[in-house]
Amino acid sequence: MRVDVVLKKSRGLIVIFLSLTLITAMTTVAAASVDLVFTYSDSLYSVPAATFDDGDRVYVKVTDNVTTGAGTETISVINDQDGNKISVSVTAGAASKLYYGSFIITSGADAAETIHMTNGQTATITANLGDDEYAGTAQITADYGITPLTDVIWTYSESSRTVEATEFRDGATVYLKVTDTKTKGGTKAITVKNNQIGNTISVNVTDSNGDSFYVGSFIVYSGANDDVNDKLALFHGQTATITADLAADGVSGTKIITAAYLASTVSQIYIKYQDTVLYNLVSSTNRNNPTVFAKGKIDEIYLKVNLLAGAPLNEATSSIVLYKLVDSETEEVSGSQEMNRDTGWAELIFNLSPAFDPDVDEHDRDGLYWVNATVVDTAGNSEDFNFYFIYDTTSPSVPDFQITSYDPTTGSITVSGTTVPDVSDPQEVEIFVNDSSKGTVTADANYQFVKSGIGLAKGTNYIKVQSMDKAGNKSKLSKTLKFAYNPEGLLSVVFRSTHVVRRDSPIGIIYSVTQAAEIVIRVYNLNGKLVKEWKGNASPGVANEWKWYGKNMYEEEVNNGVYICRISAKGSGNRERKIKLLAVLR
Amino acid sequence: MKFITVNRNKRCIGILALLLSFVIAIQPVLAKGKNNITTSGVLAHNETWSDTIHLTGDVVVPEGITLIIQPGTTITFTPNGSDNDVKLPVLDKLGINKCNLLVKGNLRIEGEKDNKVIIGELVYDVNRQTTITWGGIIFEGVNAVSIVRHTKIRYADVAIVCLGSSSPKIVNNTIAENDVGVMTFGFSSPRINENKIHHNALWAISCYDYSFPMISKNIITASLVGIGSQDFSFPTISYNTLRGNKVGILFQDSSGSSILKNYFQNNTKRLRDDRKSQYIQGLWLLEGFGQESPKRKVYLTKNFSLL
């Protein structure tokens, strides 16, 4: 019995102990207050959700089973990938210890209660009601329904984007085309990063056609980085990675380009005489269209190059030669080479021997010339440079010209003509009236020129022309064409076509007067005998026509032969007449 | 006595002075020019022209006077004007207000093959939209030693007119771009040899009443009529080349000709006979000329005379 009592007491003590322990444990759990975060897709907080579409509102319910009251607490949302973070307010609801709030996820920028997330990114919601050491979290995922697409990038050396290239010269423009096959429209930013130095520029590419192909360009060069002007600092041999993610779907495409700069570049290329620079050949690199037309004495071709690879000039293997191009043949021009070098540059000089001298050469030197320079450095880098120029010391021939029209209202004429083909075409034709220049006009590809609006002086005008080729050689002045211009003349007469009466083809005599006048037209034979007479009146400013059918006063056909036609106009106080030989040949 | 003598002397001096004054007064009317060159008016004595001469009006070489024009001389004329219109024996109405060279004495234009004399320049009349012509050289009188050689005569109404027994030699010239190249009238008998006569708008050579020009070895091209003969003119036409004219040779009423070995090419009509006489047409012309052939030289193989 005693044992049972003891056992009972022991059991009671154990029960008490256990109860105390349980109570203590329960009390301890309630005081810990770990926050619970629940996310929903609806405002009733009835549909739990962990993934959300672009622009969706995320409804959040939070509790730590302790904190209660009518106040507002703040929780945070942080983009797990990009690190951007917003704060969201949660407010105590009707039920005790429960707090409610919401925020929006967007592919756009962060804003109040709106966090930027791109497709596939996750964000962590962290709540710590009561601000104790037991925060709680929940994770959501942005699911915009987009399948991540890998961007494809092409690079080209020219703006038409037909020639793909991955190596670019110093200062070259890298033309881009990018697509992810889905994204269309607008302008997107892509990045270009120097893989060695790490400098980066952002380049805008635009889908101007709305066809999902985005185009843009940037420049690689050996200067300083210039993000504003889309210039990436990239040095010879370095690479750059172009990264594009048009949809910002987290799956980007890349393309690597390489800076393959010249080992040397031209700094100066001149034609000289006695150290005086006469012509700059730097842009005259097209054999079929040289832009430099030289004349006069020349004795030197001077080339200065920048050596970019750091190695000095190899004088033994470098060269500069001048050729004369005759049809498909090349004739080497006699002369000697001279080379000077220093750190980073070198001079290659071709001394013409004998020098070109028009006074001596008698135009034998005239022709197309080719400067060929090969620049080799001691590291083995080699560059070829070619320049072309036309040497022309011969004056062009005098152009033909004529008057093609006359404007009586302005007293001006139009002069047109043809230049004689020259090696330095097109020629520029200067027109002189009474030794005063009336301007120049350039002949077209067919050697034709036209200049209108050339004003005349009252009386006799002496017109001549002179052409100048592109080398600056001038033709002789043309023969003078003499013109009489009488703006105040009473009578103006024009014979239509040739002044011959043919069978069924009369002579048309067109006349006009500057004031009302009586007109008399008489036709005489060579013996002075009157054959035909006609009288009439003319008003000013009207073109009248009288036709002679080769008949006499009796309407009989006159014999074939030469006749004299006299046209008289008698106005108030003045009289004027024109006389012209006519012919009849039926 | 002495007084009378003195007075007589004074009278003589006075008369001389008056005569001198008269001569001086009329001189500008007769001739205008400088350095002994008459550029308008009547030559008072023999003259030799060289370099460039610009005539302002009709110039008359009177009988007994010789005008020599040296090689390389260029002669131009005032366009549409003449400060000395003389009455011309022919074409008088045409010559008004134009410069002419009227030769009653002798004219020797002595150009050289490589140093020609140039007469006439192209002057364009913008109001009339045509070239301005000058009159021409008119030979009148015997002027047997007159010659025009190695001269380029252009832009005249009629480059050379021969009349009144004139017989100048017209050789080795270029006569072009005139209305008419050469006209011959009454009893003139010029020798027109070895000239290039081309692109004259109307007739290249036109022969009229009782003129007897000798026309040989000329190249006559691109005119309305190459050689015309009418009104009792009797040109001798031999060894000429007539090319590209509308009518190579044109005969009209009462004219005759001696024609020998001329070469025709690409004339629209090689020969045209407008004379009324059936005898002339039937007998001589059909025998005298073969068919035109641009590929084959066709010569007149039969000499014949008409009238």
Boltz contact constraints between the chains, C-beta under 6 A:
constraints:
  - contact:
      token1: [A, 403]
      token2: [B, 124]
      max_distance: 6.0
  - contact:
      token1: [A, 406]
      token2: [B, 126]
      max_distance: 6.0
  - contact:
      token1: [A, 482]
      token2: [B, 123]
      max_distance: 6.0
  - contact:
      token1: [A, 483]
      token2: [B, 124]
      max_distance: 6.0
  - contact:
      token1: [A, 483]
      token2: [B, 126]
      max_distance: 6.0
  - contact:
      token1: [A, 484]
      token2: [B, 79]
      max_distance: 6.0
  - contact:
      token1: [A, 484]
      token2: [B, 80]
      max_distance: 6.0
  - contact:
      token1: [A, 484]
      token2: [B, 125]
      max_distance: 6.0
  - contact:
      token1: [A, 484]
      token2: [B, 132]
      max_distance: 6.0
  - contact:
      token1: [A, 485]
      token2: [B, 126]
      max_distance: 6.0
  - contact:
      token1: [A, 486]
      token2: [B, 127]
      max_distance: 6.0
  - contact:
      token1: [A, 489]
      token2: [B, 127]
      max_distance: 6.0
  - contact:
      token1: [A, 492]
      token2: [B, 127]
      max_distance: 6.0
  - contact:
      token1: [A, 493]
      token2: [B, 128]
      max_distance: 6.0
  - contact:
      token1: [A, 494]
      token2: [B, 129]
      max_distance: 6.0
  - contact:
      token1: [A, 500]
      token2: [B, 224]
      max_distance: 6.0
  - contact:
      token1: [A, 524]
      token2: [B, 93]
      max_distance: 6.0
  - contact:
      token1: [A, 562]
      token2: [B, 202]
      max_distance: 6.0
  - contact:
      token1: [A, 564]
      token2: [B, 93]
      max_distance: 6.0
  - contact:
      token1: [A, 564]
      token2: [B, 94]
      max_distance: 6.0
  - contact:
      token1: [A, 566]
      token2: [B, 93]
      max_distance: 6.0
  - contact:
      token1: [A, 579]
      token2: [B, 94]
      max_distance: 6.0
  - contact:
      token1: [A, 581]
      token2: [B, 157]
      max_distance: 6.0
  - contact:
      token1: [A, 581]
      token2: [B, 179]
      max_distance: 6.0
  - contact:
      token1: [A, 583]
      token2: [B, 202]
      max_distance: 6.0
  - contact:
      token1: [A, 585]
      token2: [B, 224]
      max_distance: 6.0
